[in-house]
């Protein structure tokens, strides 16, 4: 599973004076919200959902003015050489990142003009078949001119581990020529060794951000690459899911697993590398990358990264520097898709909180890879292995790794995990199936199936079986491509069947040494996928709600996640030097899982919506994706979620909006939603100001705007969902919809809720002309206090066939 925990390497590495990276915010507006007033500098403020005009002299001169102020305050307070400014943030927040001692940080905290200071903290980073599963080739791409035009002129920015620019998924030759991009002004770094640009006509921007990492002594240029080059694999994978070229043959070990394509194969890619192979990433670098991406003019931001722990000073989830920067991005009209996190299936594990972000949960799609081992006694044991079969109609002798060791092999290594061919007697293994043990080393990554394959090849074995003899609850097994016949038996009872058969069939002398190997078996073909109607399902690891408003984990009046998208066993581009997954070292493609894979699916689909409706706000795009999503699987049943049973085995339970948000994305329907729930910067501020427990002074610190309480309650924020975490008696919330279709339509409004809470809507119907907006109210009343959330939905059914649905969650209290 995709669990790159991005950890800090901080002052422990510095032997001399202890120093840390701090993010400092200053009084005075950033470019995006400066309304004028400073002598000689005219206003640079942008309206909600409007891009920053970076070529304007007003913008550049005010930006230089802010940077001079940052430098001046540091120069006045500290001796030259005693600190290092890493970045000036000017566009979305006014502040800087600086490497200073704790004493210097305290001096800064007390300095007039400084609003807040946060010690830099952790972030974690959180495909072939999915375009077909989502209906893109048949239902979506043809409406926009086919895959050759899908995502045309849309720029998706990726804040990740970089990109492998030589991959065919990112090639621009042999493609329809790209026209000029007038709205994007990103830079292209050169490879320091070859002096070649990282860009082509497909990759239009490539920059890296590592100042905080370098200051902390964590950066190693030999491994991490002081360039946009992907040293991990993760960044190339996410970019290819969203915007990789269409029809790329996915070959591995001489077998073609299909053809790879991004969701928006014609979209351009802009790379902002801020995550690194060994130590991960620093918020200061990530914030700088986001700030630059918005300045450069990206349309969509894909973030498979989130905070790994609470920041040191901010109590509010929505106001950590990460989310505050993303609020500025959305104000500038950028749609943000962020991975929900991989802490599932436990509640309150989300690492993406705010209403201006589209938080993406991970689903299992309908494709599964299965295999089987047939024993000489006729038993067939199910397992997994993306491998060719042994020769048909033939059984092979089975030999256990521990029984075929060279005499000189002492137990210096664990021989049963088959990582080292030199410990085995080749004569005893050649032409046979080698039985290996799936030890804990495979779980932690110090052993890999790739090395088992290498051992089998070296010894001339016919294939391998990896046997799971004991399993810690919740261990997740993924199929891994193999060039030789191989299978992983994950069910411990099936493993016991195999071991019993082997022991009964194998004769030994009084010392335990094998006299004759008589157990036999054959490995089936695991290359062909099996398709299931029970898809989609919520993946076990996908982070769950309820959403939280503060780092004391109090429930928020906002539903998260927002939407579900494929994130399990996703094929996509990899870089040959990528080490994130030991089984894919040196490969051009990888099959991996995580909400990191789900977020770029939504980023790519959002690009298709943006292409069709270029003037839409990020909130309108998010609404279109949410209100048209589905809560049914392919068999027409309600969505299910993977969960742990009482015995800690993985089982399926009925899913709720805390698992999937509004439901599983339906791209075809999202291109014609009928109605949208729109929102802009003022609405986001209203949500913050009315959230109980948030200090208005803290809001002003981050937004430079005084509070307006007209919204009255955060549940009135115009989201395409309704959440009330503390419902006492009766509460009425309002929603406003806008008709984005080209014709007048009448909508009937209905609602239903689980019995402990009553729900009513008003009016029962309304007619909207094209472009018109109207409000409706939803009233919730506590019938009985159950102590658990009640779930329901509001449906708006249009006379011209549009169907709009929003989820409702509420927790009833006595007082």
C-alpha positions, 0 to 999 in steps of 0.5 A: 500500500502506498504509505510513504510517511514523510518524516522530518529530519530536523535538528538532530542532524545538526551537530553545532547550533540547533536550528529549525525551519519556521513558517512566518506569516506577516501583517499586510495582504498577499498579492491575491487580496491586497486592496491598495493603501500602501504608499505607491502600490496599487491594488492587486486583489483578484475577485473570487475564482480569478487568476492572478495576472503575473505579468502585470507590473502592479503584481511584480512591484508589490511582490518585490515590496513584500520580499524587501519587507521580509528581508528587512525585518530579518536583517534588522533582527539578526546578524548576517549568517545567523539565519537563512531565509528559504522562501518568501511567500507573496502570492497566497500568503504574506510570509516567509520560511526561515532557518533559525534557532528556537531563540531567534524564533521567539524573537520573531514571535514578539516582533511587531508585524509578525502575525504567526510563526509555525515550526515546519511539520510533517507531511505524508504522501498519501492505471490501465483499466480505470478509464474503461471502468469510469466510462471515459472512452465511450461516454466522455471523451467522444463528447469533447472530440475524442481522447485526442482532445480530452483535457485540451489546454488544461494544465494540471499541477502535481506537487509530488516527487517529480517526474520521469520525463522520458516515459512514453506516458509523457511523450509529446512526439507522434502526437497531435501537435499542441498549440500555444498555452497563453495562460501558463507561465511556469519555468522548466528546469534543466537536468544538471547532468545532461543540460536538457530541459525537463519539459516537452510540449506535454510537460509544460513546467518542471521545478523543484523545491528543497530549501527546507530539506537542505536547511535541515540537512536531510537532502542528499543530491545523489539520491534525491536529485536537485532537479524535477527528476522523480527519485521515487516513482510516486510522482510519475505514477500520479501524473500518468493517472491524471494526464498520461497519454492514451494507448501506451502499451503496458508491458512487463516481463514480456507480457502486455497487461493492457494499454495505459491512459490518463483520465485527461490524456490531452491535458498538460502536466506541470511538475512541482517537486517537493517530496523526496525519496528517503525523508519525505517532505517539509511543509515549507517546501510544499507551501512554496510549490503550491504558491509557485504553481498558482502564480504560474497559472495551473488550472488544477492541483493534484495533491497526494500529500497531507499533514502527518501530524498537527502543526505546533500552534494552529488549533484549527484543522482548516487554518494550518498553513497548508490549508490556508495556502490552498484557500488562496489557490482556490480563490485564484480559481484553481481546483484542488484534489487532495488524497483523503489519507491512508489511515482507514478503516478507522474513524476520524483518520482524514488528513484533508479537512477544508471545504475549498478542497475536494477530498478523495477516498479510494475505491476498489474497482471491478478488476481482480487478479487471482491465481491457483495452485493445483496439488498432486492430491487434486486440491486447488488452493486459491492465491494471487500472482500476476504470473504465467502458468507452469506448463499445462497438463504437467505437475512439478515436484515441490521443494521447500526452501529449508530442505534444499539449502547448501550444507555450508548455509548457516542461518545467517539469513532467513533462507525461507524467504528465498531472497539469496540464491547462493544459499540453495543447492541448485541441483535440488531446485532446478526444474522444481517449484520452490516453496518459500515463506512470506516472512515479516521482511516482506511486510516491511520491505526488506524482502521482495517478490522481485528478489524471489523471482531473481532467485528462481531464475538463477536456480532454474526453478520451474516457479515459486509458491510464497506461503503465508503461515501466520498473519497479523490482522489486517495485513494487505496482500497485493498481486505483484507481476512476475516473469516466472510462474509464481503464486502467493497463498494468503489464506493461512488455512490454505497454506496449512493444506499445502504444508500438510500435503508436503509433509505427508508426501516427503520422506525423511531420514532420522535426522530430518533430512529429505530422502525423496521429494514426492509432493507435486503441483502446478501453478495456474495462469494469473495474468488474465484479470477477473471482473466483478460486479460487486465494484466499486467498494471502499478500500480498507486503507481509505481514510474515514470521516467524520471530519474534524474542526480542530486537533482535539478531534471535535466533529466538524459541520462539514462532510468529508471525504467528498468523493470516491474514486479508484485507488486500489491496484492502479497500473501507471507509469513508474520511473526506473530509479523509483524505490518507493515499491521494492517489487518495481525497482527498475520497471517502467510501470507499477501496480500500486494502491492508495488514496494517492492514486484516487486523487489524480483520478479526480484531478483528471476528471475535473480537467475534463469538466473545466475544459467543457465549462472554462468559466466554472469556479472550483466549487461548481466543478466539485459540485458537479462531481459530487451531485452526479456520483453514485451510491450503487455498485455495478450490480445495483446494490448499495456500496459496501466498504471493507472493514475489520470484523470482530476477529480482525479479519477483513469483511464487507459492511454497508458503506456510509457517507463517512466512507465515500462522501457523496459517492463514486465518481461518474464522469459522464454525468458530471459533464451535465449536472443540471444544477450546481451548488456554487461557492466563493471566497466569501462563503469559505470565510463565512464557514470559518467565521461561524464554526464554533471554537475558531478564534476570529483573530486567528481567521484574520491572521490567515485571511487578512479579512474581518469576520462576517457572521451572516451565514449564522451556522457552518452547516449553511455553507453551500456545500453539495452535502449537509452535516450537523455534528450537534443537532438539538431539537430542530435546525434548518439549513439552506442551500442555493442551486444554480441551473447550468443547463441550457434550458428551463427545468422544474425540479421536485425536491424530496428527502429521506433520513434514518428514523431517529431524525426527521427531515423536511424540505421546502419548497417541494418543487421549483423552476429555474431558467438557465443561469438562474439561482434559487434557494431551498431549506432542509429542516432536521428534527431529533426524534430520538437520541441514538448516540450515532450519526443518522444518514440520509439524502436530499434528491432534486429530480429535474423534468428534463432528466437531470438527477441531483443528490446530496448526502445528509449526516447528523448526530442528535443530542438532547441539549 
